[in-house]
Amino acid sequence: MFGIGYTIALVIGTAALGAALLRHQGVSTLAKVQMSMNQGQLPAIEMIEGLMLLVAGALLLTPGFFTDVFGFLVCIPALRQRFAQHLLANFIQSHLNIRPAANDNIIDAEHWESSDSEEK
């Protein structure tokens, strides 16, 4: 059905298209990370999205129909964000036993060590 020339062109074309999409999405994700950090928030979802984009890049560079499909699916921001939220909510929190505090009391404290010779 396809000759070797068409197959090679398709593999190179999907890799080039994937690289362009990943570059755009990676820059966008990096901007979201910087914005979250400037607001004093932990960019957990954005970091997971960055890792997912890294995996998507490897999938798009690997020849094959299924690897290209999964790689391109990760390039869709809405799907990637929903999957990252799912990973954060179900996997990470259940394995690290992170639970919200029972009350809203905040304890603020400071600790410092002095080099005074009072104790000598």
C-alpha positions as CSV (number, residue, x, y, z in Angstrom):
1,M,0.0,0.0,0.0
2,F,2.7,2.5,1.0
3,G,6.1,2.3,-0.4
4,I,9.3,2.7,1.6
5,G,9.6,6.4,0.5
6,Y,6.2,7.3,1.8
7,T,6.8,5.4,5.1
8,I,10.1,7.2,5.7
9,A,8.5,10.6,4.8
10,L,5.6,9.9,7.2
11,V,8.0,9.0,10.0
12,I,10.0,12.1,9.5
13,G,6.9,14.2,9.1
14,T,5.3,13.1,12.4
15,A,8.6,13.6,14.2
16,A,8.9,17.2,12.8
17,L,5.3,18.0,13.6
18,G,5.6,16.5,17.0
19,A,8.8,18.5,17.7
20,A,7.1,21.7,16.7
21,L,4.0,20.9,18.9
22,L,6.2,19.9,21.8
23,R,8.3,23.1,21.6
24,H,5.1,25.2,21.7
25,Q,3.5,23.3,24.5
26,G,6.8,23.1,26.5
27,V,7.2,26.9,26.3
28,S,3.6,27.3,27.4
29,T,4.0,24.9,30.3
30,L,7.2,26.7,31.4
31,A,5.4,30.0,31.4
32,K,2.7,28.5,33.6
33,V,5.4,27.2,36.0
34,Q,7.0,30.6,36.3
35,M,3.6,32.3,36.8
36,S,2.7,29.8,39.6
37,M,6.0,30.3,41.3
38,N,5.7,34.1,41.1
39,Q,2.3,33.8,42.8
40,G,3.9,31.7,45.6
41,Q,2.2,28.5,44.5
42,L,3.7,25.0,44.1
43,P,3.5,24.2,40.3
44,A,2.9,20.5,40.9
45,I,0.5,20.0,38.0
46,E,2.7,22.0,35.6
47,M,5.7,19.9,36.6
48,I,3.8,16.7,35.9
49,E,2.7,18.1,32.5
50,G,6.4,18.9,31.7
51,L,7.3,15.3,32.4
52,M,4.4,14.1,30.3
53,L,5.7,16.3,27.4
54,L,9.1,14.8,27.8
55,V,7.6,11.3,27.4
56,A,5.5,12.5,24.5
57,G,8.6,13.7,22.8
58,A,10.2,10.3,23.1
59,L,7.0,8.6,21.8
60,L,6.8,10.9,18.8
61,L,10.4,10.3,17.9
62,T,9.8,6.5,18.1
63,P,8.5,5.2,14.8
64,G,5.1,3.6,15.0
65,F,1.4,4.3,14.8
66,F,0.5,3.8,18.4
67,T,3.4,5.8,19.8
68,D,2.5,8.7,17.5
69,V,-1.1,8.5,18.7
70,F,-0.2,8.6,22.4
71,G,2.4,11.3,21.8
72,F,-0.1,13.5,19.9
73,L,-2.8,12.9,22.6
74,V,-0.4,14.3,25.3
75,C,0.1,17.4,23.1
76,I,-3.6,18.3,23.7
77,P,-3.5,20.7,26.7
78,A,-6.9,19.8,28.1
79,L,-6.2,16.1,28.0
80,R,-2.7,16.5,29.5
81,Q,-4.0,18.8,32.3
82,R,-6.8,16.4,33.2
83,F,-4.5,13.4,33.3
84,A,-1.9,15.3,35.4
85,Q,-4.7,16.3,37.9
86,H,-5.8,12.7,38.0
87,L,-2.3,11.5,38.7
88,L,-1.8,14.2,41.4
89,A,-5.1,13.5,43.1
90,N,-5.1,9.7,43.0
91,F,-1.5,8.4,42.9
92,I,0.7,10.9,44.6
93,Q,-1.6,11.9,47.5
94,S,-2.5,8.3,48.2
95,H,1.1,7.1,48.3
96,L,2.4,10.1,50.3
97,N,-0.5,10.0,52.8
98,I,-1.1,13.7,52.3
99,R,-4.3,14.8,54.1
100,P,-5.7,18.2,54.8
101,A,-5.2,19.6,58.3
102,A,-8.0,18.8,60.8
103,N,-8.2,22.5,61.8
104,D,-7.1,25.8,60.5
105,N,-4.6,26.6,63.3
106,I,-1.3,27.9,62.0
107,I,1.7,27.7,64.1
108,D,4.5,30.1,63.3
109,A,7.9,29.7,64.9
110,E,11.5,30.7,64.4
111,H,14.6,28.8,65.3
112,W,18.2,30.1,65.4
113,E,21.4,29.0,66.8
114,S,23.8,31.5,68.3
115,S,27.5,31.2,68.6
116,D,27.7,33.0,72.0
117,S,30.1,31.6,74.5
118,E,27.6,31.8,77.3
119,E,27.2,28.0,77.7
120,K,31.0,27.4,77.8
